[in-house]
Amino acid sequence: MTDTKGRQGKRQDPLFVASLQRGTQILEAFDSNTRSLSLSDLVKITGLNRSAVQRFLHTWESLGYLEKDAATKRFDLTPKVMCLGYNYLKGQRLVEIATPTLLEMKKRVGNAVYLGTLYETDIIYLIRLPQRYLMLESTLPGRRVPAFCGGRAILSCLPEQEVEDLLRRSAMEKITPHTILDIEANMAEVAKARKLGYAISTQEQLVGEISISAPVVASNGRPVAAVYISANLSEWSLDRVQEKLVPVLLEAAGSIGAQF
């Protein structure tokens, strides 16, 4: 969803560099569904004119963030992009504190465990420890998932009006046939998480998965992240999840939050 109001506000900011914003659009066009892009692809995706895209591509290639295949004339991100993500994760106190706790939690429950934080209308996973290798995507940090279905633990710690505003700004699309899109139904799920102290999501992001999450709350009462455990529905009933996994989840989230 395009934030037109937000962009207009930025254009009125005398310190905002619009050309830098346009150049960043080039890098952001390389999303998880796209491995390489042509000049024409980037013109279509960004909406920028061809001449501007050419200049930005040349600049990013010169800086080492993009590389061009001489045969296909298509562009790819380079490993240099990873340095930015590494520097972010290495410098995050949250990641430093949470990592040993999540490693211990995974050892105790034997299931996949994650740590995610709220950014705009999404949850971004900072730590991902899969139960077993299923696909490359399940092991990589940096994945973004919609907060309306993947961030209810964090949303449960926010004022209702703030939650509703976030939901209305979200681009709600079904990920599976079970994904809840209705705003009122999502508000009800957030209210349920607020009452329980944790959120339960069944097959909303992956068919056959049940996921639980608990907020990591700082001393000022604001959520800084959420801890997740995901399990296979064929192996874990809801009752068993609540009996065996929820206590471990709440303990881990509380332990991390106590250090903020």
N, C-alpha and C positions, 0 to 999 in steps of 0.2 A: 504494500500500500504506500503510495507516494505521500510524503508529509509536505504538502504544498505550503501550509501555513508556516511550518518550521523553516522551509527554504526561503520564503519571503522575508522572514525575520532575520535570517543570516545575511541576505543580500543588503539589508538596511544597516548591518553592523559594519562600521568603517574599518574595523580590524580584520574582517573576514576576507580571505583571499579566494575569490571565486575560481580563478584558474587552477589553484591547487585542488579545490573540490572536484573540478571537472577531470583533472588528471587522475585523481584517486578513483573515479568511476571506472577507469580502464582496468585497474587491478581488481576492483570489486566485481567486475563482469566475469572473472574466472571463478565461478562458484563450484560447488561439489558435483554439479551435473555436467560440467564443461571442463575438459582437459586441455583443449587447444582451441584458439579462435583466430579467424582471419580478420583482415582489415574491414571487410564488408560486414562480418558478424558484429564487430565492435561498434561500427557506425549504427547498426540496427538496434543493438542492445542499449547503448548509452544515449542515443538520440543526438549525439554531437555530429557536427559536419565532418566530412571526410578529411579535410585538410587538418583540422584540429586533432583528430584521432591519429593521423600520421605523425604529427609532431610529438604527441604524448607517447606514442609507441616508440619512436626513436629515442626519446629521452629516457624512458624506463629501460629500454634495451641497453643504452649507453651506461646507465647506472648499475646494470647487472641484475635487475629484478625480472626482466623478461628476456626470452631468447627466441630467435626466429629460425624456423626450419628452412634451410636453403631450398629444399625441393618443393615443399608444399606451400611455403610462404605463410604458414600459420605460426601463431605465437603461443608460448607456454610460459608459466611461471618458472622461476629458477629456484634452486635450493636456498638462495640468499633470503628469500621471503621467510624461510623458517627461522632465521636469526631473530626476526622481530617477535615471533611467538615465543621463542626460547627466552629472550630477554624479559618478556612480560612475565612468563611463568616463574622464571628464576628469581625475579624481584618481588614476587607476591608472597607476603607473609601468610596469607590464607592458604596457599598451596603448600608452603613449608610446614605449617602446623597440621594441615589436614592429611597429608600424605601418609605418615606413619599410622594414623588412626584408621584410615581407609584400608591400608595393607593388613592391619590386625583384624579389622571387621571382615574383610574378604576371607581371611583364614578361618574365622569363626563360623561364618555362614555358608561358605562355599559357593556363593552366588556372585553375579556381577555387581559391582559397586561403583558409584559415580559421585562426583562433586560438581555442582553447577551453580552459576551465578546469574542474576537477572541483568540483562542489557537491553535497553529499549523495550520491545515487546517479546523478546525471546529469552530463552535460557541458553547459556553457553557452557558446555561441559569443559571444566578445567582439568579434571582427573578422571580417567576411565580405566577400570580394572575389570576386564571381561571374565566371565566364568570359564569360558574356553574359547579358543579361536573359532569364530563362526565366519566372520568377514572382516576385511581390513577396516571398514568404517567403524566397527564396534570397538576398536582399540585406540582410535585417534582422538586426542583432545581438540577442542575448537569447534566441535559440531554445534550448530544452532538448532534448537527445537522451539516451537511456539510455546510461550508461557501459559497460554490459556489451557493447554492440556498437559504441559510438562512442568509447570512451575507453580502448581496450586499450593504447595507447602510454603513457598516464599510469599505468594499472594495472600495467604491466610494471615500474615503478620502485618499487612498493610491496611489502611483505612478503606472502608467499603467503596467510597467515592473514587479513590485512587485506583482500586481494582476495576471498577466499572469503566473508568476512563481508559485504562489499559486495554480492556477487552474490546471496547468500541474502536480503538485504534488498530487492533490486530487484524491481520489478513487471515480470516478463518477459513481454512480449507481442510477437507477430510484427509487424514493420513491413512486411516483404515476405516472400514465400515462402522467401527465402534466409536470413532472420535466424536466427542460432544461439541457441537458448534453453537447451540443456542446460548445466548448471553445469560438469560435467567437460570438455565440449567447449570451453567458454569459457575455462576454466583452461588448457587446452592451447593455445588461441590466444594467451593472455597470455604463456605460457611461450615460444612461438615469437617473439613480439614482443620479449621480454626477450633472447633469443639473437641476433636480427637487429639490434636497436637501433631498430626501427621496426615498425609494425603495418600489415597489409594487410587490407582489408575489401572483399569483392566482392558487390555488390548486396544488402547487408544493410539498408541504409537507403533506397536508391533503386534500382529495377530499371534495369539498364543502366549502373550507375556502379561504378567501381573507385576506392577511396579509400586513400590511404596517410597515415600520421601518425607523428610522432616527438615524443618528450617534450622539453620545455624543463626542464632540470634545474638547480636552484640549487646554489650552492657547498656547501650542507649535505647535498646528495644527494637532497633531496626534489623531486618534480616540481611545478612551478608552473603548467604549462600544456602544451598540445600544439599543434603546427603540422600543418595538414592540406593535402593537395592532392587534389582529386577530378578524375577524368577519365572520359570516355565510353568504355565497353568496345568500342564499334564502331570507335573510333579508336585505342585504346591496348591492346595486348596486355600481359600480365603481364611478359614479358621486356623490352618497351620501357619500361614503367613503371620497372622496376628499373634499367635502364641510363640512362635520361634524367632521370627525376624524383626518384628516391631520393637521389642525391648532392646535388641542390639542396635537397631537404627537410632532410637531415641538416645541411647547412651552415647553413641558416637557423635551425634549432632550436639548434644549438651556438652560433651568434652571439648569439642572444637570451639563452640561458642563461648565457653568459660574463659577462653584466652584472648577475647576481644573486649 
